[in-house]
Amino acid sequence: MEPYKHYSFDLWLTLIRSNPQFKLERARIFHSRFNTFHKSFEEVATIFRQVDLMVNGINEKTGKNIDADEMYLMVISVINNYQPVFTDIDMEELCAEMDALLFNYQPLLYGGETRELLVRLKESGRSTVSLLSNTGFIKGVALRKVLQNLELDSLLDFQLYSDEVRLSKPNVKFFELMIRTIDRNIHKEIGLHEIVHIGDNPVADIMGAEAAGIKSVLINSNHQTINCLI
């Protein structure tokens, strides 16, 4: 594959993946604490997945962002047959508890080649690298700490998260923000054809990149892996 001046990466299922234990423990907490109608653990776990998929779809359609605390309230409402049983919930405390749980069961590198590829891009001296990620139950501020713990943050020139800028892929404005953020001190001249976005989602990543006029590469949800960039 031809080299590019700037590489933009998606995060989930591109560079990292969820720790299955995190989702199990999160579902157990909501099953035991917010489960007035005594739904099964499996039902609660399914509700988390349904809300995640629904919100992803809404964010992709609107190009905006539904926040993590709103998603947790959706889960609680669905568990309780859509009743708004929110009066006694301390959302700041709940979100802090979920962040702590995240760091106890931290996300994992998607594959063994992930860090190696980012190191090679960084050490080449020819390219800059960034992150362009939609967020869901996990906020950008927590994901920055995750990438620091995984020793990926130093390999990225900048990180953009949907909850922090109120934009979600495939919104072309989110991609245009990424393009404007590229360091012009390093790349005094850079054309759209010299920028590539890599991700696993044909809609959010590929259609969004194409709408912004930059190159795109689909990986992990098809026959290609991140190694295709080497």
TISENU-220379 format. One record per residue: x, y, z of N, C-alpha, C, O in turn; residue in one letter. Coordinates in Angstrom, 3 decimals, decimal comma. Layout:
BEGIN
VOVO      neast     nnorth        nup     caeast    canorth       caup      ceast     cnorth        cup      oeast     onorth        oup   rest
VOVO          X          Y          Z          X          Y          Z          X          Y          Z          X          Y          Z      A
...
***
This chain:
BEGIN
VOVO      neast     nnorth        nup     caeast    canorth       caup      ceast     cnorth        cup      oeast     onorth        oup   rest
VOVO      0,843     -1,198      0,000      0,000      0,000      0,000      0,874      1,242      0,000      1,911      1,285      0,662      M
VOVO      0,446      2,260     -0,752      1,231      3,485     -0,837      1,274      4,192      0,516      0,312      4,127      1,281      E
VOVO      2,390      4,869      0,814      2,478      5,606      2,077      1,662      6,898      2,018      1,546      7,521      0,962      P
VOVO      1,104      7,288      3,150      0,339      8,521      3,255      1,042      9,469      4,218      1,854      9,047      5,042      Y
VOVO      0,719     10,753      4,105      1,299     11,726      5,023      0,596     11,701      6,375      1,212     11,978      7,403      K
VOVO     -0,704     11,367      6,374     -1,427     11,296      7,644     -2,330     10,069      7,679     -3,058      9,777      6,729      H
VOVO     -2,259      9,355      8,812     -3,072      8,169      9,043     -4,036      8,465     10,185     -3,609      8,783     11,295      Y
VOVO     -5,332      8,360      9,915     -6,371      8,511     10,931     -6,954      7,135     11,222     -7,317      6,399     10,305      S
VOVO     -7,040      6,793     12,504     -7,539      5,470     12,895     -8,818      5,577     13,699     -8,965      6,465     14,538      F
VOVO     -9,741      4,668     13,440    -10,838      4,379     14,350    -10,232      3,698     15,579     -9,072      3,287     15,548      D
VOVO    -11,002      3,577     16,651    -10,485      2,957     17,873    -11,026      1,547     18,095    -10,284      0,570     17,999      L
VOVO    -12,346      1,442     18,397    -12,930      0,145     18,759    -12,954     -0,800     17,554    -13,369     -0,423     16,458      W
VOVO    -12,507     -2,016     17,781    -12,434     -3,072     16,771    -11,523     -2,702     15,613    -11,570     -3,318     14,548      L
VOVO    -10,691     -1,685     15,834     -9,635     -1,329     14,887     -8,289     -1,394     15,594     -7,383     -2,101     15,152      T
VOVO     -8,159     -0,655     16,697     -6,931     -0,695     17,501     -7,114     -1,472     18,801     -6,184     -2,128     19,270      L
VOVO     -8,323     -1,398     19,388     -8,575     -2,099     20,650     -9,915     -2,819     20,580    -10,723     -2,581     19,682      I
VOVO    -10,132     -3,709     21,556    -11,407     -4,412     21,684    -11,771     -4,484     23,165    -10,914     -4,345     24,038      R
VOVO    -13,035     -4,699     23,425    -13,511     -4,743     24,809    -12,968     -5,961     25,539    -12,724     -7,010     24,943      S
VOVO    -12,787     -5,797     26,841    -12,502     -6,916     27,723    -13,849     -7,549     28,081    -14,676     -6,897     28,719      N
VOVO    -14,088     -8,795     27,687    -15,409     -9,408     27,945    -15,819     -9,368     29,414    -17,007     -9,279     29,725      P
VOVO    -14,842     -9,433     30,317    -15,159     -9,433     31,735    -15,763     -8,112     32,184    -16,581     -8,078     33,104      Q
VOVO    -15,362     -7,026     31,535    -15,922     -5,711     31,873    -17,424     -5,696     31,626    -18,186     -5,236     32,477      F
VOVO    -17,855     -6,191     30,478    -19,276     -6,188     30,146    -20,068     -7,104     31,083    -21,202     -6,792     31,448      K
VOVO    -19,472     -8,226     31,465    -20,146     -9,135     32,389    -20,338     -8,486     33,757    -21,426     -8,537     34,330      L
VOVO    -19,272     -7,874     34,275    -19,353     -7,256     35,605    -20,301     -6,062     35,582    -21,041     -5,844     36,542      E
VOVO    -20,290     -5,287     34,501    -21,207     -4,148     34,384    -22,657     -4,624     34,398    -23,496     -4,038     35,082      R
VOVO    -22,948     -5,665     33,660    -24,315     -6,205     33,633    -24,723     -6,733     35,005    -25,878     -6,588     35,407      A
VOVO    -23,772     -7,352     35,734    -24,092     -7,865     37,077    -24,489     -6,726     38,017    -25,420     -6,870     38,809      R
VOVO    -23,788     -5,601     37,929    -24,106     -4,463     38,794    -25,512     -3,956     38,514    -26,287     -3,732     39,444      I
VOVO    -25,848     -3,773     37,250    -27,173     -3,263     36,906    -28,251     -4,302     37,198    -29,372     -3,948     37,563      F
VOVO    -27,920     -5,569     37,039    -28,879     -6,640     37,334    -29,239     -6,662     38,815    -30,396     -6,883     39,172      H
VOVO    -28,261     -6,435     39,667    -28,503     -6,506     41,105    -29,059     -5,206     41,685    -29,746     -5,230     42,706      S
VOVO    -28,768     -4,073     41,044    -29,075     -2,784     41,662    -30,302     -2,077     41,083    -31,001     -1,365     41,804      R
VOVO    -30,562     -2,264     39,815    -31,607     -1,484     39,152    -32,686     -2,367     38,518    -33,255     -2,009     37,486      F
VOVO    -32,959     -3,488     39,119    -33,754     -4,530     38,470    -35,056     -4,799     39,231    -35,248     -5,873     39,800      N
VOVO    -35,938     -3,807     39,228    -37,193     -3,901     39,982    -38,043     -5,095     39,569    -38,713     -5,701     40,405      T
VOVO    -38,017     -5,435     38,281    -38,880     -6,500     37,757    -38,174     -7,857     37,704    -38,679     -8,804     37,101      F
VOVO    -37,006     -7,941     38,338    -36,286     -9,208     38,501    -36,032     -9,917     37,162    -36,272    -11,116     37,021      H
VOVO    -35,553     -9,162     36,211    -35,191     -9,758     34,929    -33,917    -10,577     35,095    -33,119    -10,335     36,000      K
VOVO    -33,744    -11,535     34,218    -32,579    -12,407     34,317    -31,310    -11,649     33,951    -31,349    -10,601     33,307      S
VOVO    -30,189    -12,206     34,380    -28,902    -11,607     34,024    -28,747    -11,540     32,507    -28,261    -10,544     31,972      F
VOVO    -29,155    -12,591     31,826    -29,033    -12,629     30,367    -29,856    -11,517     29,720    -29,427    -10,912     28,737      E
VOVO    -31,050    -11,248     30,280    -31,875    -10,172     29,744    -31,194     -8,820     29,919    -31,221     -7,987     29,013      E
VOVO    -30,588     -8,601     31,072    -29,904     -7,331     31,327    -28,711     -7,172     30,389    -28,502     -6,094     29,834      V
VOVO    -27,936     -8,222     30,209    -26,799     -8,165     29,290    -27,264     -7,856     27,869    -26,618     -7,094     27,149      A
VOVO    -28,385     -8,450     27,471    -28,934     -8,199     26,141    -29,381     -6,758     25,995    -29,191     -6,157     24,938      T
VOVO    -29,973     -6,194     27,040    -30,417     -4,801     27,008    -29,238     -3,861     26,779    -29,346     -2,901     26,016      I
VOVO    -28,120     -4,133     27,436    -26,924     -3,316     27,205    -26,540     -3,338     25,729    -26,246     -2,300     25,136      F
VOVO    -26,549     -4,535     25,145    -26,169     -4,656     23,739    -27,170     -3,936     22,841    -26,777     -3,285     21,874      R
VOVO    -28,454     -4,046     23,153    -29,477     -3,398     22,334    -29,361     -1,879     22,391    -29,471     -1,204     21,367      Q
VOVO    -29,140     -1,346     23,585    -28,988      0,107     23,726    -27,739      0,577     22,994    -27,754      1,623     22,344      V
VOVO    -26,668     -0,185     23,096    -25,419      0,162     22,407    -25,644      0,244     20,900    -25,235      1,210     20,255      D
VOVO    -26,293     -0,771     20,348    -26,554     -0,791     18,908    -27,495      0,336     18,491    -27,292      0,972     17,457      L
VOVO    -28,523      0,578     19,301    -29,487      1,631     18,989    -28,809      2,994     18,964    -29,003      3,772     18,030      M
VOVO    -28,020      3,280     19,983    -27,364      4,582     20,065    -26,325      4,736     18,960    -26,195      5,814     18,381      V
VOVO    -25,587      3,672     18,664    -24,648      3,736     17,544    -25,371      4,120     16,259    -24,903      4,963     15,495      N
VOVO    -26,518      3,486     16,035    -27,297      3,779     14,839    -27,802      5,208     14,806    -27,772      5,862     13,764      G
VOVO    -28,270      5,694     15,963    -28,758      7,078     16,040    -27,625      8,057     15,784    -27,784      9,012     15,024      I
VOVO    -26,475      7,821     16,418    -25,341      8,724     16,236    -24,862      8,737     14,793    -24,520      9,790     14,256      N
VOVO    -24,837      7,564     14,166    -24,422      7,512     12,771    -25,422      8,240     11,879    -25,032      8,886     10,906      E
VOVO    -26,707      8,137     12,204    -27,749      8,780     11,382    -27,738     10,291     11,549    -27,835     11,023     10,564      K
VOVO    -27,621     10,767     12,784    -27,716     12,206     13,044    -26,373     12,909     12,926    -26,318     14,112     12,670      T
VOVO    -25,297     12,165     13,111    -23,972     12,780     13,135    -23,689     13,508     14,428    -22,681     14,204     14,546      G
VOVO    -24,587     13,350     15,416    -24,402     13,988     16,717    -23,938     12,942     17,728    -23,418     11,896     17,339      K
VOVO    -24,123     13,212     19,025    -23,620     12,277     20,028    -24,555     12,179     21,229    -24,906     13,188     21,841      N
VOVO    -24,953     10,953     21,557    -25,674     10,665     22,796    -24,643     10,251     23,833    -23,818      9,374     23,575      I
VOVO    -24,685     10,877     25,008    -23,632     10,692     26,001    -23,790      9,409     26,807    -24,856      8,794     26,830      D
VOVO    -22,692      9,018     27,472    -22,654      7,790     28,258    -23,701      7,801     29,368    -24,381      6,797     29,576      A
VOVO    -23,844      8,919     30,087    -24,815      8,941     31,188    -26,241      8,760     30,671    -27,065      8,129     31,332      D
VOVO    -26,533      9,308     29,500    -27,849      9,112     28,900    -28,058      7,646     28,514    -29,161      7,116     28,651      E
VOVO    -27,009      7,000     28,037    -27,103      5,586     27,669    -27,353      4,713     28,892    -28,136      3,765     28,829      M
VOVO    -26,693      5,028     30,005    -26,921      4,249     31,228    -28,358      4,419     31,722    -28,960      3,467     32,218      Y
VOVO    -28,906      5,621     31,589    -30,300      5,835     31,978    -31,257      5,092     31,048    -32,299      4,608     31,489      L
VOVO    -30,911      5,001     29,772    -31,724      4,204     28,843    -31,754      2,746     29,287    -32,814      2,121     29,304      M
VOVO    -30,591      2,205     29,646    -30,509      0,817     30,089    -31,386      0,597     31,322    -32,138     -0,375     31,390      V
VOVO    -31,285      1,499     32,288    -32,067      1,369     33,513    -33,563      1,427     33,204    -34,351      0,671     33,772      I
VOVO    -33,942      2,321     32,308    -35,349      2,439     31,948    -35,858      1,165     31,274    -36,939      0,684     31,612      S
VOVO    -35,107      0,619     30,339    -35,536     -0,588     29,634    -35,620     -1,768     30,603    -36,568     -2,550     30,543      V
VOVO    -34,629     -1,903     31,502    -34,673     -2,977     32,502    -35,974     -2,909     33,291    -36,563     -3,930     33,646      I
VOVO    -36,404     -1,680     33,556    -37,615     -1,468     34,367    -38,839     -1,184     33,494    -39,679     -0,350     33,832      N
VOVO    -38,923     -1,893     32,367    -40,073     -1,799     31,462    -40,362     -0,368     31,037    -41,515      0,058     30,959      N
VOVO    -39,287      0,364     30,765    -39,322      1,717     30,205    -39,867      2,758     31,176    -40,282      3,835     30,748      Y
VOVO    -39,873      2,469     32,445    -40,271      3,468     33,427    -39,081      4,384     33,729    -37,947      3,908     33,794      Q
VOVO    -39,314      5,693     33,915    -38,228      6,634     34,217    -37,900      6,649     35,712    -38,200      7,612     36,418      P
VOVO    -37,284      5,569     36,177    -37,025      5,417     37,616    -35,631      5,976     37,954    -34,721      5,237     38,330      V
VOVO    -35,497      7,292     37,808    -34,169      7,892     37,902    -33,957      8,773     39,133    -32,850      9,267     39,347      F
VOVO    -34,980      8,975     39,931    -34,950      9,989     40,981    -33,786      9,817     41,948    -33,129     10,793     42,308      T
VOVO    -33,532      8,596     42,365    -32,535      8,374     43,416    -31,154      7,972     42,871    -30,290      7,533     43,630      D
VOVO    -30,956      8,119     41,590    -29,683      7,700     40,989    -28,714      8,881     40,957    -29,028      9,939     40,412      I
VOVO    -27,549      8,689     41,539    -26,469      9,685     41,488    -25,638      9,370     40,250    -24,795      8,473     40,280      D
VOVO    -25,870     10,106     39,155    -25,218      9,782     37,891    -23,709     10,009     37,925    -22,952      9,270     37,296      M
VOVO    -23,282     11,015     38,646    -21,837     11,254     38,754    -21,155     10,065     39,433    -20,096      9,609     39,002      E
VOVO    -21,775      9,580     40,489    -21,227      8,433     41,210    -21,274      7,165     40,358    -20,325      6,380     40,363      E
VOVO    -22,374      6,960     39,625    -22,504      5,771     38,785    -21,477      5,774     37,663    -20,848      4,749     37,402      L
VOVO    -21,297      6,907     36,997    -20,316      6,982     35,908    -18,904      6,787     36,435    -18,079      6,157     35,773      C
VOVO    -18,616      7,317     37,614    -17,293      7,112     38,213    -17,071      5,631     38,534    -15,969      5,110     38,363      A
VOVO    -18,120      4,966     38,997    -18,026      3,534     39,289    -17,780      2,740     38,005    -16,995      1,792     38,008      E
VOVO    -18,438      3,112     36,916    -18,245      2,420     35,643    -16,831      2,650     35,098    -16,238      1,748     34,505      M
VOVO    -16,294      3,856     35,301    -14,916      4,125     34,883    -13,935      3,277     35,682    -12,985      2,727     35,124      D
VOVO    -14,164      3,171     36,987    -13,293      2,340     37,820    -13,350      0,886     37,374    -12,328      0,200     37,326      A
VOVO    -14,555      0,422     37,046    -14,715     -0,949     36,556    -13,957     -1,147     35,246    -13,353     -2,194     35,015      L
VOVO    -13,999     -0,134     34,404    -13,280     -0,202     33,120    -11,795     -0,429     33,336    -11,175     -1,221     32,627      L
VOVO    -11,230      0,252     34,299     -9,784      0,122     34,518     -9,425     -1,164     35,256     -8,275     -1,603     35,224      F
VOVO    -10,409     -1,765     35,919    -10,176     -3,088     36,500    -10,168     -4,163     35,420     -9,455     -5,161     35,527      N
VOVO    -10,967     -3,948     34,383    -11,061     -4,896     33,259    -10,834     -4,103     31,970    -11,752     -3,860     31,186      Y
VOVO     -9,594     -3,721     31,790     -9,220     -2,784     30,744     -9,359     -3,383     29,345     -9,124     -4,576     29,153      Q
VOVO     -9,746     -2,542     28,349     -9,769     -3,023     26,966     -8,418     -3,585     26,542     -7,387     -3,283     27,142      P
VOVO     -8,444     -4,402     25,506     -7,264     -5,113     25,035     -6,884     -4,606     23,650     -7,730     -4,100     22,913      L
VOVO     -5,607     -4,745     23,299     -5,198     -4,465     21,931     -5,951     -5,401     20,996     -6,151     -6,571     21,322      L
VOVO     -6,365     -4,906     19,851     -7,117     -5,748     18,933     -6,281     -6,933     18,468     -6,789     -8,047     18,336      Y
VOVO     -5,003     -6,690     18,221     -4,117     -7,769     17,792     -2,678     -7,454     18,157     -2,349     -6,319     18,504      G
VOVO     -1,836     -8,448     18,077     -0,441     -8,267     18,446      0,310     -7,298     17,556      1,343     -6,757     17,949      G
VOVO     -0,210     -7,076     16,354      0,477     -6,205     15,400      0,085     -4,741     15,554      0,667     -3,883     14,892      E
VOVO     -0,884     -4,435     16,409     -1,397     -3,065     16,521     -0,310     -2,077     16,901     -0,075     -1,105     16,183      T
VOVO      0,359     -2,318     18,030      1,388     -1,379     18,482      2,552     -1,329     17,497      3,101     -0,260     17,230      R
VOVO      2,920     -2,477     16,965      4,045     -2,524     16,026      3,799     -1,628     14,822      4,703     -0,920     14,377      E
VOVO      2,588     -1,655     14,298      2,256     -0,838     13,134      2,332      0,642     13,475      2,876      1,428     12,698      L
VOVO      1,787      1,039     14,639      1,835      2,448     15,038      3,263      2,906     15,284      3,617      4,037     14,954      L
VOVO      4,082      2,042     15,859      5,491      2,374     16,079      6,187      2,607     14,743      6,950      3,563     14,603      V
VOVO      5,936      1,758     13,775      6,574      1,894     12,472      6,170      3,196     11,791      7,002      3,863     11,177      R
VOVO      4,896      3,558     11,898      4,447      4,816     11,313      5,101      6,001     12,011      5,528      6,954     11,360      L
VOVO      5,176      5,940     13,330      5,759      7,034     14,107      7,246      7,182     13,811      7,747      8,293     13,635      K
VOVO      7,941      6,060     13,759      9,393      6,100     13,573      9,804      6,406     12,144     10,963      6,739     11,897      E
VOVO      8,879      6,302     11,199      9,231      6,585      9,806      9,615      8,046      9,612     10,418      8,374      8,738      S
VOVO      9,029      8,932     10,441      9,311     10,353     10,312      8,621     11,005      9,132      8,775     12,206      8,911      G
VOVO      7,866     10,234      8,373      7,201     10,766      7,180      5,721     11,045      7,417      5,103     11,802      6,667      R
VOVO      5,153     10,443      8,448      3,707     10,479      8,615      3,320     10,931     10,021      4,064     10,734     10,982      S
VOVO      2,141     11,541     10,119      1,519     11,804     11,415      0,339     10,847     11,560     -0,179     10,324     10,574      T
VOVO     -0,078     10,628     12,818     -1,088      9,615     13,124     -2,077     10,186     14,130     -1,685     10,863     15,081      V
VOVO     -3,355      9,911     13,919     -4,362     10,397     14,861     -5,461      9,376     15,065     -5,516      8,346     14,394      S
VOVO     -6,339      9,689     16,015     -7,469      8,833     16,356     -8,751      9,614     16,142     -8,853     10,777     16,531      L
VOVO     -9,739      8,966     15,516    -11,049      9,575     15,278    -12,096      8,551     15,700    -12,369      7,597     14,971      L
VOVO    -12,684      8,752     16,889    -13,488      7,690     17,484    -14,855      8,169     17,940    -14,975      9,198     18,605      S
VOVO    -15,892      7,405     17,573    -17,193      7,567     18,210    -17,134      6,927     19,584    -16,484      5,899     19,769      N
VOVO    -17,815      7,535     20,552    -17,856      6,978     21,904    -19,266      6,490     22,206    -20,224      6,867     21,533      T
VOVO    -19,379      5,653     23,218    -20,667      5,138     23,644    -20,741      5,152     25,150    -20,826      6,218     25,761      G
VOVO    -20,710      3,963     25,763    -20,753      3,867     27,218    -19,469      4,378     27,873    -19,452      4,655     29,072      F
VOVO    -18,398      4,503     27,093    -17,109      4,927     27,638    -16,720      6,264     27,027    -16,647      6,396     25,806      I
VOVO    -16,472      7,248     27,871    -16,188      8,606     27,411    -14,746      8,750     26,929    -13,875      7,938     27,241      K
VOVO    -14,530      9,807     26,162    -13,198     10,082     25,647    -12,164     10,275     26,734    -11,017      9,855     26,576      G
VOVO    -12,545     10,904     27,838    -11,577     11,150     28,907    -11,053      9,838     29,484     -9,880      9,738     29,847      V
VOVO    -11,929      8,826     29,569    -11,493      7,514     30,055    -10,672      6,793     29,002     -9,706      6,106     29,332      A
VOVO    -11,045      6,941     27,746    -10,314      6,265     26,671     -8,898      6,807     26,536     -7,983      6,064     26,180      L
VOVO     -8,709      8,085     26,814     -7,354      8,640     26,795     -6,470      7,938     27,832     -5,299      7,656     27,575      R
VOVO     -7,048      7,661     29,005     -6,290      6,957     30,042     -6,029      5,514     29,639     -4,959      4,974     29,924      K
VOVO     -7,004      4,877     28,971     -6,815      3,515     28,480     -5,643      3,458     27,516     -4,793      2,575     27,622      V
VOVO     -5,591      4,395     26,574     -4,513      4,388     25,587     -3,171      4,696     26,230     -2,131      4,222     25,772      L
VOVO     -3,196      5,487     27,285     -1,964      5,731     28,027     -1,494      4,445     28,700     -0,307      4,121     28,665      Q
VOVO     -2,416      3,716     29,306     -2,056      2,457     29,954     -1,573      1,413     28,961     -0,716      0,591     29,286      N
VOVO     -2,121      1,443     27,745     -1,718      0,504     26,703     -0,480      0,972     25,945     -0,006      0,298     25,031      L
VOVO      0,035      2,135     26,337      1,234      2,720     25,724      1,037      2,998     24,233      1,939      2,805     23,418      E
VOVO     -0,172      3,457     23,906     -0,462      3,856     22,532     -0,540      5,376     22,385     -0,370      5,901     21,285      L
VOVO     -0,794      6,081     23,483     -1,022      7,520     23,393      0,171      8,277     22,818     -0,007      9,246     22,081      D
VOVO      1,381      7,842     23,151      2,585      8,528     22,664      2,824      8,289     21,178      3,652      8,961     20,564      S
VOVO      2,099      7,331     20,598      2,247      7,026     19,177      1,236      7,792     18,331      1,234      7,679     17,105      L
VOVO      0,368      8,576     18,992     -0,671      9,347     18,308     -0,374     10,833     18,437     -0,028     11,312     19,517      L
VOVO     -0,507     11,554     17,347     -0,278     13,000     17,387     -1,452     13,729     18,018     -1,259     14,754     18,671      D
VOVO     -2,656     13,225     17,839     -3,820     13,785     18,527     -4,960     12,770     18,516     -4,974     11,829     17,722      F
VOVO     -5,924     12,990     19,427     -7,082     12,107     19,560     -8,358     12,949     19,547     -8,441     13,970     20,230      Q
VOVO     -9,354     12,514     18,761    -10,643     13,196     18,705    -11,747     12,213     19,058    -11,820     11,125     18,486      L
VOVO    -12,614     12,596     20,007    -13,700     11,729     20,463    -15,045     12,430     20,284    -15,163     13,636     20,505      Y
VOVO    -16,045     11,669     19,886    -17,339     12,254     19,547    -17,986     12,976     20,720    -18,612     14,018     20,528      S
VOVO    -17,848     12,444     21,935    -18,506     13,088     23,076    -17,862     14,421     23,428    -18,494     15,267     24,060      D
VOVO    -16,614     14,616     23,026    -15,914     15,853     23,365    -16,184     16,965     22,357    -16,056     18,144     22,688      E
VOVO    -16,554     16,602     21,133    -16,771     17,621     20,102    -18,213     17,638     19,602    -18,561     18,438     18,734      V
VOVO    -19,059     16,748     20,151    -20,491     16,689     19,820    -20,733     16,328     18,366    -21,726     16,760     17,780      R
VOVO    -19,850     15,550     17,779    -19,981     15,074     16,409    -19,657     13,595     16,372    -18,788     13,135     17,113      L
VOVO    -20,349     12,833     15,514    -20,085     11,408     15,367    -19,865     11,065     13,895    -20,490     11,647     13,009      S
VOVO    -18,971     10,116     13,651    -18,833      9,576     12,298    -20,145      8,910     11,901    -20,783      8,294     12,754      K
VOVO    -20,573      9,004     10,652    -19,846      9,492      9,473    -20,030     10,971      9,173    -19,788     11,379      8,037      P
VOVO    -20,444     11,795     10,130    -20,626     13,222      9,904    -19,357     13,810      9,293    -18,280     13,725      9,883      N
VOVO    -19,490     14,401      8,116    -18,324     14,917      7,409    -17,630     16,010      8,219    -16,429     16,226      8,063      V
VOVO    -18,382     16,706      9,088    -17,771     17,761      9,907    -16,747     17,184     10,888    -15,765     17,845     11,227      K
VOVO    -16,979     15,957     11,337    -16,032     15,303     12,250    -14,732     15,000     11,511    -13,641     15,210     12,041      F
VOVO    -14,858     14,511     10,297    -13,660     14,237      9,491    -12,951     15,537      9,111    -11,722     15,589      9,101      F
VOVO    -13,702     16,566      8,805    -13,088     17,855      8,463    -12,337     18,438      9,653    -11,302     19,082      9,478      E
VOVO    -12,855     18,217     10,878    -12,147     18,649     12,077    -10,814     17,930     12,183     -9,795     18,545     12,499      L
VOVO    -10,816     16,622     11,919     -9,564     15,862     11,929     -8,577     16,438     10,920     -7,399     16,613     11,231      M
VOVO     -9,051     16,729      9,722     -8,175     17,256      8,674     -7,586     18,600      9,098     -6,405     18,857      8,868      I
VOVO     -8,394     19,453      9,710     -7,903     20,771     10,153     -6,922     20,675     11,300     -6,097     21,567     11,495      R
VOVO     -7,009     19,584     12,068     -6,159     19,439     13,258     -4,762     18,913     12,911     -3,854     19,002     13,737      T
VOVO     -4,580     18,378     11,727     -3,266     17,882     11,309     -2,251     19,010     11,407     -2,516     20,129     10,966      I
VOVO     -1,101     18,721     11,979     -0,068     19,722     12,234      0,534     20,217     10,921      1,252     19,482     10,243      D
VOVO      0,235     21,467     10,569      0,761     22,026      9,329      2,212     22,478      9,469      2,839     22,848      8,476      R
VOVO      2,751     22,453     10,679      4,185     22,687     10,839      4,987     21,484     10,349      6,121     21,619      9,888      N
VOVO      4,372     20,306     10,460      5,014     19,089      9,963      4,700     18,898      8,487      5,591     18,618      7,684      I
VOVO      3,427     19,050      8,133      2,993     18,898      6,744      2,578     20,275      6,217      1,402     20,637      6,251      H
VOVO      3,554     21,025      5,736      3,244     22,362      5,233      2,285     22,295      4,052      1,466     23,192      3,850      K
VOVO      2,394     21,237      3,286      1,467     21,011      2,199      0,969     19,574      2,282      1,767     18,637      2,303      E
VOVO     -0,342     19,402      2,329     -0,917     18,057      2,378     -2,257     18,074      1,647     -3,137     18,876      1,960      I
VOVO     -2,398     17,186      0,679     -3,635     17,093     -0,075     -4,546     16,041      0,524     -4,090     15,171      1,265      G
VOVO     -5,829     16,113      0,208     -6,770     15,128      0,724     -6,380     13,714      0,307     -6,625     12,763      1,048      L
VOVO     -5,774     13,566     -0,872     -5,377     12,241     -1,349     -4,201     11,670     -0,568     -3,837     10,508     -0,749      H
VOVO     -3,600     12,495      0,311     -2,462     12,056      1,116     -2,880     11,724      2,550     -2,032     11,499      3,413      E
VOVO     -4,186     11,695      2,796     -4,749     11,388      4,108     -5,592     10,131      3,985     -6,371     10,004      3,040      I
VOVO     -5,452      9,190      4,928     -6,235      7,963      4,898     -6,852      7,716      6,273     -6,218      7,952      7,301      V
VOVO     -8,082      7,244      6,279     -8,742      6,843      7,531     -8,959      5,337      7,507     -9,421      4,781      6,510      H
VOVO     -8,620      4,679      8,620     -8,702      3,222      8,718     -9,694      2,854      9,804     -9,616      3,379     10,915      I
VOVO    -10,637      1,949      9,502    -11,596      1,523     10,508    -12,327      0,269     10,101    -12,126     -0,252      9,004      G
VOVO    -13,182     -0,219     10,996    -13,889     -1,486     10,772    -15,320     -1,298     10,305    -15,968     -2,270      9,915      D
VOVO    -15,837     -0,061     10,334    -17,259      0,183     10,077    -17,454      0,756      8,676    -16,981      1,857      8,392      N
VOVO    -18,146      0,023      7,791    -18,329      0,503      6,420    -19,084      1,827      6,330    -18,861      2,609      5,405      P
VOVO    -19,981      2,081      7,292    -20,760      3,318      7,271    -19,992      4,447      7,942    -19,668      5,448      7,304      V
VOVO    -19,698      4,286      9,237    -19,072      5,358     10,012    -17,690      5,710      9,485    -17,352      6,888      9,367      A
VOVO    -16,893      4,705      9,169    -15,507      4,952      8,773    -15,338      5,176      7,276    -14,756      6,178      6,859      D
VOVO    -15,835      4,262      6,478    -15,569      4,323      5,042    -16,421      5,379      4,348    -15,889      6,204      3,605      I
VOVO    -17,738      5,370      4,576    -18,596      6,379      3,955    -18,249      7,777      4,451    -18,276      8,736      3,679      M
VOVO    -17,925      7,897      5,733    -17,553      9,203      6,270    -16,289      9,746      5,650    -16,225     10,922      5,292      G
VOVO    -15,271      8,893      5,519    -14,015      9,319      4,913    -14,212      9,717      3,457    -13,678     10,728      2,999      A
VOVO    -14,978      8,916      2,741    -15,218      9,206      1,324    -15,971     10,512      1,150    -15,700     11,261      0,212      E
VOVO    -16,918     10,797      2,045    -17,667     12,060      1,970    -16,763     13,256      2,204    -16,999     14,341      1,672      A
VOVO    -15,715     13,047      3,015    -14,764     14,125      3,301    -13,690     14,245      2,220    -12,877     15,168      2,253      A
VOVO    -13,686     13,319      1,266    -12,742     13,387      0,157    -11,386     12,795      0,425    -10,437     13,043     -0,320      G
VOVO    -11,277     11,992      1,507     -9,988     11,365      1,802    -10,059      9,870      1,514    -11,134      9,317      1,284      I
VOVO     -8,898      9,231      1,530     -8,828      7,804      1,281     -9,346      7,035      2,495     -9,421      7,584      3,594      K
VOVO     -9,697      5,779      2,299    -10,170      4,955      3,410     -9,740      3,511      3,215     -9,534      3,052      2,091      S
VOVO     -9,608      2,803      4,336     -9,263      1,380      4,317    -10,140      0,674      5,349    -10,143      1,047      6,522      V
VOVO    -10,879     -0,339      4,916    -11,713     -1,146      5,821    -10,910     -2,347      6,291    -10,351     -3,083      5,478      L
VOVO    -10,853     -2,548      7,615    -10,124     -3,692      8,168    -10,973     -4,382      9,233    -11,933     -3,812      9,751      I
VOVO    -10,603     -5,599      9,541    -11,120     -6,413     10,655    -12,559     -6,889     10,495    -12,886     -7,977     10,969      N
VOVO    -13,426     -6,125      9,851    -14,774     -6,611      9,587    -14,849     -7,274      8,212    -15,918     -7,705      7,780      S
VOVO    -13,720     -7,350      7,540    -13,642     -7,994      6,239    -12,416     -8,904      6,209    -11,997     -9,398      7,256      N
VOVO    -11,845     -9,130      5,056    -10,709    -10,050      4,933     -9,379     -9,380      5,239     -8,352    -10,057      5,286      H
VOVO     -9,371     -8,051      5,450     -8,114     -7,335      5,671     -7,857     -7,096      7,152     -8,789     -6,921      7,937      Q
VOVO     -6,584     -7,092      7,520     -6,171     -6,723      8,872     -5,316     -5,468      8,780     -5,037     -4,962      7,693      T
VOVO     -4,914     -4,985      9,929     -4,092     -3,773      9,976     -2,759     -3,959      9,262     -2,110     -2,983      8,889      I
VOVO     -2,350     -5,213      9,072     -1,097     -5,490      8,370     -1,107     -5,021      6,930     -0,046     -4,870      6,324      N
VOVO     -2,293     -4,787      6,367     -2,346     -4,318      4,979     -1,731     -2,945      4,814     -1,437     -2,532      3,692      C
VOVO     -1,528     -2,216      5,932     -0,938     -0,897      5,860      0,581     -0,925      5,797      1,214      0,084      5,490      L
VOVO      1,159     -2,075      6,087      2,621     -2,193      6,106      3,140     -2,320      4,686      4,348     -2,431      4,478      I
***
